[in-house]
Amino acid sequence: MVCGGFACSKNALCALNVVYMLVGLLLIGVAAWGMGLGLVSSIHIIGGVVAVGVFLLLIAVAGLYMIILGLVFVFQFGISCSCLAINRSKQTDVINASWWVMSNKTRDELERSFDCCGLFNLTTLYQQDYAFCTAICKSRRPTCQMCGEKFLKHSDKALKILGGVGLFFSFTEILGVWLAMRFRNQKDPRANPSAFL
């Protein structure tokens, strides 16, 4: 039996199916775990992770590799490259814009969980933000570290990890598309040779 033949392509597609099913179930499980423990308070983030997990499960169950995985590859490759290419000043702009759109409750939760006060010391709003801060560091020290610096450190790490993992898995999607095309164009050696293909 030659690897690259019908049986090898079929087994590789089955293995890829199992991997995508496991990744989909893992995403759904991690989202449920994070929501159960209260690690993530945003229902939009949880909903997005669950939607991606369900989408992967549907791809694996339906086996629509060539069309869907081709589209997913394009989007995932683009987003992964964007994650790896975003520089520190753009991250600062995104964090700054997000901070002022957040509700006060969300800001308080972030300040308490990161043990920091205010975002960046760039405007007079920082003084007002710092005055209403409820982080523990405020009672222990005269000044607290700014949240913006902590967010930048975490976002830089997270973007590099997300970009790298996304880039890696985007190439496994191309492998899935190639295997599906190859499998579709091969003839089953056990089938009736006079049957219509």
N, C-alpha and C positions, 0 to 999 in steps of 0.2 A: 504494500500500500504506500503510495507516494504522498508525502505531505504537500499539499497543494491540489490534491485531487478532491473528488466529491465528498468523501467521508471526512477529510481533514477540514474542509470549509464548513461543512455542517456542524462538526464538533466545535470548531472555533466560534461559530455564530451562537451555538447553544451556551458555551462558556461566557461569551459576551452578554448574552441575555441574562444569565444568572448574576453576573457582576452588576449590571444595571438594575436588576431587581433588588439586590442587596443594598446598593447605594441609595435607591429610592426609599426603601424601608428604613435605612439608617437616617436619612434626612428627616423623614416623618417622625421617627423615634426621638431624635435629638431635639426637634422642635417641641414635641410633647414634653420631654424631660425639662427643657429650659423654661417652658411655660409653667409646668408643675412646681418647679423649685422657685419660680419668681425671678429667675436670672434675667429674663428679657421681659420688659413690661409693655413693649409696643406690639399690638396685635397685627400691625401691618408687616412687621418683620417675620413673626411666626407664620402668618398667612402666606407670605412669599416663599418661605422655606418649605412649608407643606405643599404648596402648589408645584414647586420644582420637583419634590419627591413623588407626588402623584403623576406628574408629567413623565418622569423617568419610568415609573411603573407601567404607565400606558404604552410607552415606546417599547418596553421589554415584552409586554404581553402581546401587543399587536404585531410587533416585529416589522414596523414600517421604517426600516433603517435608512434606506437610500434617500428618501425625501426629507424626513424629519431630522435625522442626524446631520444631513448636509446643511440644513438651515441652522440647527443648534451649533454646529461647528463654526459657521460664519459669525454668529452673535457671540459665542463664547470666546473665540479667538480675538475678536475686536475688543471685548471687555477686558480680557486678560492682558492684552497689550496696553490698554489704557491704564489699568491698575499698575502695571510695571513702569509706565512712562510718566505718571503724574509726579510733579516735583513738589518740594516743600511749600513753596509760595502758593501754589494752587490748592494744596491741602489746607493751608491757613485760610484761604478765601472761602473754601467750602465749609470749614468748621465755623468760621466767623458768621457766615450767612445762616447756617443751621442754628447756631446758638440763639440768635435774636428772633428766630421763628418759633422756637420751642416754647412750651408753656412753662410757667414758673414752677409747677410741680415737677416737671421733667428735669429742669435745671437743678432744683434742690436734690432730686434723686441722684443726678450725676455728681454733684458736688460732694454729697455724702459718700457715695460709693468710691469715688476717686480720691477723697480726702483733700480737696482743693477748693479755692474760692475764686470766682470771677473767670473771665476768659483770657483776654490779653489786656495789658495795661496800655491800651492805645487811645482810649477815649475817656470822656468824663463818665460815661455809662459804667465803666469799670468800678469806679468808687461807689456808685449806687448799688451795683451788683454785689460788690464786696461787703457792703453794709448789711445786706439781707442774707448773707451766706450763713448756713447752719451746719457747716462741716465741723468735724471734731478738731481739726488742726487749729481752728480759730481760738479754742479754749486752751490749747497747749502752748502755742507760740504767738508772738506778737504779729507776725505776718505768715500767711499761708502761701504755698506754691500756687501759681496760676494754673487753672484747668487746661488752658490752651496748650501749654507745653506738654502736659501729660497726654492730652488727646493726640498731639502730633506724634509723640513717641509711639503710642499704641497704633495709631492709624498707619504710620509708616511701616510698622511690622506687619500689620494685618493686610495692607495692600500688597506687600511683597509676597506673603504667603498665598493670598487669594490669587494673585496674578500667576504665580508659579504653578500652583495646583490646577488652576483653570487651563493654563497653557498645556500642561501635561495631558489632562483629560480631553482637551480638544483634539489632540492627535490620536487618542484612542477612538474618538468618534470617526475620524477619517478612516481608521483601520476598520471600523464597523461598516462604513459605507463601501469600502473596497471589498470586504468579505461578502457583503450582501450582493454586490454586483457580480462577483466571481461565482458565488453559489447559484445565482439566478441563471447564469449562462452555461452552467455545467449540466451534463446529463447524468442521471442516476444510473450507475452500471448495473444495478439489479432490476431496473425497469424493463418492460417489454420493448425491444428495439424497434418494433414497427408501430409503437404508440405515437400519437401526435404530440409534439413538444410545444 
